[in-house]
Amino acid sequence: MIEPTPETLEELAASCDQEVKALLARYGTGIRPGWVSGDIATKQNRAALYRVEAAQLRKMKDGPA
């Protein structure tokens, strides 16, 4: 199994952010199909989780303080 790196996880988070921006650019913040809000929430949550995992990996890599 391939172990993710903090850099890879940050790239994945940035990709999720870009997908959210694209959805907002296309559908806006007003009335839109219901799935759009669901996708935005899912992508924002996924990006946040990637960032948390990246921070945890960095902390493990740096060792105890």
C-alpha positions as protocol buffer text, in pm:
chain_id: "A"
residue {
  index: 1
  type: MET
  ca { x: 0 y: 0 z: 0 }
}
residue {
  index: 2
  type: ILE
  ca { x: 125 y: 349 z: -84 }
}
residue {
  index: 3
  type: GLU
  ca { x: 157 y: 579 z: 216 }
}
residue {
  index: 4
  type: PRO
  ca { x: 28 y: 932 z: 152 }
}
residue {
  index: 5
  type: THR
  ca { x: 263 y: 1222 z: 211 }
}
residue {
  index: 6
  type: PRO
  ca { x: 163 y: 1556 z: 363 }
}
residue {
  index: 7
  type: GLU
  ca { x: 231 y: 1718 z: 26 }
}
residue {
  index: 8
  type: THR
  ca { x: 2 y: 1475 z: -156 }
}
residue {
  index: 9
  type: LEU
  ca { x: -274 y: 1533 z: 98 }
}
residue {
  index: 10
  type: GLU
  ca { x: -238 y: 1912 z: 59 }
}
residue {
  index: 11
  type: GLU
  ca { x: -267 y: 1870 z: -319 }
}
residue {
  index: 12
  type: LEU
  ca { x: -583 y: 1665 z: -273 }
}
residue {
  index: 13
  type: ALA
  ca { x: -726 y: 1933 z: -42 }
}
residue {
  index: 14
  type: ALA
  ca { x: -644 y: 2203 z: -298 }
}
residue {
  index: 15
  type: SER
  ca { x: -814 y: 1996 z: -568 }
}
residue {
  index: 16
  type: CYS
  ca { x: -1129 y: 1975 z: -354 }
}
residue {
  index: 17
  type: ASP
  ca { x: -1113 y: 2353 z: -304 }
}
residue {
  index: 18
  type: GLN
  ca { x: -1092 y: 2405 z: -681 }
}
residue {
  index: 19
  type: GLU
  ca { x: -1392 y: 2178 z: -737 }
}
residue {
  index: 20
  type: VAL
  ca { x: -1592 y: 2381 z: -484 }
}
residue {
  index: 21
  type: LYS
  ca { x: -1492 y: 2705 z: -659 }
}
residue {
  index: 22
  type: ALA
  ca { x: -1600 y: 2559 z: -993 }
}
residue {
  index: 23
  type: LEU
  ca { x: -1939 y: 2455 z: -855 }
}
residue {
  index: 24
  type: LEU
  ca { x: -1992 y: 2799 z: -700 }
}
residue {
  index: 25
  type: ALA
  ca { x: -1889 y: 2969 z: -1024 }
}
residue {
  index: 26
  type: ARG
  ca { x: -2135 y: 2759 z: -1222 }
}
residue {
  index: 27
  type: TYR
  ca { x: -2432 y: 2749 z: -984 }
}
residue {
  index: 28
  type: GLY
  ca { x: -2378 y: 3049 z: -756 }
}
residue {
  index: 29
  type: THR
  ca { x: -2491 y: 3081 z: -397 }
}
residue {
  index: 30
  type: GLY
  ca { x: -2864 y: 3124 z: -454 }
}
residue {
  index: 31
  type: ILE
  ca { x: -3121 y: 2878 z: -577 }
}
residue {
  index: 32
  type: ARG
  ca { x: -2952 y: 2577 z: -732 }
}
residue {
  index: 33
  type: PRO
  ca { x: -3003 y: 2201 z: -766 }
}
residue {
  index: 34
  type: GLY
  ca { x: -3000 y: 2025 z: -430 }
}
residue {
  index: 35
  type: TRP
  ca { x: -2709 y: 1799 z: -520 }
}
residue {
  index: 36
  type: VAL
  ca { x: -2483 y: 2103 z: -561 }
}
residue {
  index: 37
  type: SER
  ca { x: -2503 y: 2196 z: -194 }
}
residue {
  index: 38
  type: GLY
  ca { x: -2442 y: 1833 z: -99 }
}
residue {
  index: 39
  type: ASP
  ca { x: -2137 y: 1810 z: -324 }
}
residue {
  index: 40
  type: ILE
  ca { x: -1998 y: 2139 z: -190 }
}
residue {
  index: 41
  type: ALA
  ca { x: -2036 y: 2022 z: 170 }
}
residue {
  index: 42
  type: THR
  ca { x: -1877 y: 1685 z: 92 }
}
residue {
  index: 43
  type: LYS
  ca { x: -1581 y: 1842 z: -88 }
}
residue {
  index: 44
  type: GLN
  ca { x: -1525 y: 2100 z: 187 }
}
residue {
  index: 45
  type: ASN
  ca { x: -1534 y: 1828 z: 451 }
}
residue {
  index: 46
  type: ARG
  ca { x: -1296 y: 1608 z: 253 }
}
residue {
  index: 47
  type: ALA
  ca { x: -1051 y: 1899 z: 209 }
}
residue {
  index: 48
  type: ALA
  ca { x: -1059 y: 1967 z: 583 }
}
residue {
  index: 49
  type: LEU
  ca { x: -992 y: 1600 z: 660 }
}
residue {
  index: 50
  type: TYR
  ca { x: -700 y: 1591 z: 414 }
}
residue {
  index: 51
  type: ARG
  ca { x: -550 y: 1895 z: 587 }
}
residue {
  index: 52
  type: VAL
  ca { x: -589 y: 1741 z: 932 }
}
residue {
  index: 53
  type: GLU
  ca { x: -426 y: 1419 z: 816 }
}
residue {
  index: 54
  type: ALA
  ca { x: -142 y: 1613 z: 652 }
}
residue {
  index: 55
  type: ALA
  ca { x: -82 y: 1801 z: 978 }
}
residue {
  index: 56
  type: GLN
  ca { x: -81 y: 1476 z: 1174 }
}
residue {
  index: 57
  type: LEU
  ca { x: 171 y: 1320 z: 935 }
}
residue {
  index: 58
  type: ARG
  ca { x: 395 y: 1626 z: 964 }
}
residue {
  index: 59
  type: LYS
  ca { x: 375 y: 1606 z: 1343 }
}
residue {
  index: 60
  type: MET
  ca { x: 466 y: 1237 z: 1339 }
}
residue {
  index: 61
  type: LYS
  ca { x: 752 y: 1302 z: 1098 }
}
residue {
  index: 62
  type: ASP
  ca { x: 893 y: 1580 z: 1319 }
}
residue {
  index: 63
  type: GLY
  ca { x: 879 y: 1358 z: 1625 }
}
residue {
  index: 64
  type: PRO
  ca { x: 790 y: 1447 z: 1982 }
}
residue {
  index: 65
  type: ALA
  ca { x: 849 y: 1803 z: 2091 }
}
